[in-house]
């Protein structure tokens, strides 16, 4: 069957490189943001979140940066591994409304 | 760990059939969601529910209905399946407890309508 990855922007990196995946969001009132990872044939999995009162948050090998001035979110993955190959989505939320998802970026990691 | 399960991973149905997709979550979440995911279109919200017996239309409710008779279970119903409903269907749940609105997803059901 068709992959969710078709028609998506793709980032290709070598194993060990750092990866940066970008997302532009649309609602200036959004106050909560999430990055999800979706591997082929699986549902999206939570990676990291950030609130609008922060501009940076770090997890294990991942960092999310938020620039509210230009409505831009980025996900940095340090020392990218083949297991990081997946589609990555950002999502935004205002208050406790429903999440609005980006279209996603496919990350391909070569050994 | 939160677990969201969906009744089938793959489903093949014929045009005009009534189709039930079931979703169960085990974390007592009050919110549940149904999305479809298509190449180039991303995740689109079909229906969601904030409580038992409550339902709200999402962005693309046409051709679908839902049922939430118990807190842990949210069903998506295709009253008369059509070929344009061939898609990946994803269920999710969330809770506002703790002040976060993170949604937890099931593994998805890939539905093919012939």
Interface residues (C-beta under 8 A of the other chain):
Chain A: X1 X2 X3 X4 X5 X6 X7 X8 X32 X34 X36 X41 X42 X43 X44 X45 X46 X49 X89 X91 X93 X96 X98 X99 X101 X102 X103 X104
Chain B: X4 X33 X37 X39 X40 X41 X42 X43 X45 X48 X58 X88 X90 X92 X96 X100 X101 X102 X103 X104 X105 X106 X107 X108 X110 X112
